[in-house]
Amino acid sequence: MKITIDVLENESNKDNLEYLISDTSNEAITVLMFALIGEARERASYEQFLQTITRIWGYLNEDD
């Protein structure tokens, strides 16, 4: 499986990035989420990691 991510910068707001993902199937999104979780865990303290995952999980479940 090959997944590419393109990053587009908003000209009016350089802090606002848009990510275009080449494959949005459930399998691809699952692979991306595990990769991001692994990367976040390596770069953050345990408390920061839990805080971030909790925020992401809450954001993803707002539609439920």
MIMARNU-874396 format. One line per field, with one value per residue: residue number from 0; x negated, y negated, z negated of N, C-alpha, C, O in turn. Coordinates in pm, whole numbers. Atoms other than C-alpha are relative to their C-alpha. Example, Ala and Ser with C-alpha at 12.3 -4.5 7.8 and 13.67 -1.06 7.14 Angstrom:
! residues 2
k <- (0:1)
n.east <- (-89:82)
n.north <- (119:119)
n.up <- (0:6)
ca.east <- (-1230:-1367)
ca.north <- (450:106)
ca.up <- (-780:-714)
c.east <- (-90:77)
c.north <- (-120:-109)
c.up <- (0:-73)
o.east <- (-194:26)
o.north <- (-118:-220)
o.up <- (-66:-90)
! end
This chain:
! residues 64
k <- (0:1:2:3:4:5:6:7:8:9:10:11:12:13:14:15:16:17:18:19:20:21:22:23:24:25:26:27:28:29:30:31:32:33:34:35:36:37:38:39:40:41:42:43:44:45:46:47:48:49:50:51:52:53:54:55:56:57:58:59:60:61:62:63)
n.east <- (-85:73:-86:72:-65:44:-30:-25:-3:-96:76:-38:31:108:-13:-111:43:-101:64:-73:42:-27:-87:-81:-70:11:130:103:-15:47:146:46:-22:100:129:0:4:138:87:-31:49:145:39:-65:-2:-119:-115:-34:-54:-136:-81:-22:-86:-133:-59:-30:-111:-121:-32:-49:-128:-100:-115:-77)
n.north <- (117:126:113:127:115:129:109:128:115:104:124:107:-40:-100:-101:-88:-95:-96:-126:-80:-139:-71:-116:24:-122:-30:-63:103:90:-74:-2:136:29:-71:64:128:-30:-43:117:89:-64:16:141:70:-68:-85:86:74:-98:-32:120:16:-108:26:108:-52:-94:81:69:-98:-54:105:-26:-114)
n.up <- (0:-4:31:-10:64:-51:93:-66:90:-30:-25:92:137:-12:105:-35:-102:-45:-35:-98:16:-126:20:119:39:144:24:-9:114:118:-8:31:142:79:-24:72:143:29:-10:113:123:4:11:111:129:11:32:-122:-93:42:-19:-144:-47:55:-80:-134:13:24:-124:-97:45:17:-87:52)
ca.east <- (0:-132:25:-87:-10:-34:-48:106:41:316:175:370:287:-49:44:344:225:445:353:458:445:424:617:906:1016:1072:756:543:682:615:254:211:359:128:-172:-76:-16:-359:-528:-350:-446:-814:-815:-606:-606:-350:-122:-137:-70:239:367:328:489:779:835:817:1053:1302:1284:1336:1637:1821:2051:2167)
ca.north <- (0:-341:-651:-999:-1318:-1655:-1970:-2291:-2625:-2880:-3202:-3428:-3228:-3047:-2863:-2699:-2388:-2159:-1793:-1592:-1216:-990:-700:-757:-395:-263:-55:-353:-579:-309:-276:-655:-679:-409:-576:-915:-765:-596:-918:-1123:-872:-901:-1282:-1364:-1291:-1033:-1303:-1511:-1200:-1106:-1463:-1480:-1140:-1233:-1557:-1378:-1103:-1362:-1553:-1239:-1133:-1468:-1346:-1039)
ca.up <- (0:92:-60:40:-148:23:-188:-59:-228:-245:-94:-329:-642:-645:-967:-800:-614:-408:-370:-66:-122:184:31:-210:-244:-598:-570:-465:-738:-998:-879:-894:-1243:-1381:-1217:-1362:-1707:-1695:-1588:-1854:-2123:-2032:-2033:-2338:-2706:-2816:-2960:-2639:-2433:-2635:-2623:-2244:-2181:-2410:-2216:-1880:-1996:-2125:-1797:-1589:-1799:-1798:-1518:-1718)
c.east <- (-89:100:-85:83:-62:43:15:4:106:-77:32:-35:-101:9:109:-42:115:-74:89:-56:45:98:77:84:-18:-137:-112:5:-48:-152:-56:14:-102:-139:-10:-8:-142:-97:22:-56:-150:-42:54:-19:130:125:46:65:146:95:36:97:143:70:39:122:131:45:60:140:107:127:88:121)
c.north <- (-123:-114:-125:-110:-126:-107:-128:-110:-97:-131:-109:33:114:109:102:91:93:124:78:142:80:115:-21:122:21:59:-104:-96:67:4:-137:-32:72:-60:-132:21:42:-117:-94:57:-18:-143:-72:76:82:-83:-78:92:32:-118:-19:106:-21:-110:48:90:-75:-70:97:52:-105:27:114:-46)
c.up <- (0:-22:12:-64:57:-99:80:-104:47:13:-102:-146:4:-106:30:115:35:47:94:-5:122:-14:-130:-38:-151:-34:-1:-119:-128:-3:-37:-148:-87:18:-76:-151:-40:1:-118:-130:-14:-31:-123:-131:-6:-25:124:102:-34:22:147:53:-50:78:138:-6:-21:126:101:-37:-21:80:-53:-78)
o.east <- (-184:200:-191:206:-182:151:-75:71:120:-146:-58:-46:-64:-48:119:-44:198:-171:207:-174:161:166:17:186:-109:-196:-199:-99:-109:-211:-153:-76:-156:-216:-114:-78:-193:-184:-74:-107:-200:-147:11:-48:221:231:166:161:233:209:150:190:239:190:148:213:234:165:158:216:214:235:201:197)
o.north <- (-133:-125:-135:-109:-148:-101:-167:-97:-123:-171:-184:-57:230:217:203:48:126:115:100:164:73:150:-27:109:-36:25:-102:-133:3:-18:-146:-90:12:-68:-161:-52:-2:-126:-144:-17:-35:-166:-184:196:60:-55:-88:54:30:-101:-49:73:4:-100:16:78:-39:-78:63:91:-72:-14:129:36)
o.up <- (-79:49:-50:-60:44:-156:155:-207:167:-80:-142:-229:24:-89:-39:230:-50:122:66:23:163:82:-237:-105:-211:-137:-88:-173:-212:-109:-113:-209:-180:-77:-137:-221:-144:-86:-175:-213:-125:-91:-152:-132:73:32:150:168:53:65:180:126:23:106:187:76:37:153:168:52:-73:39:-6:-128)
! end
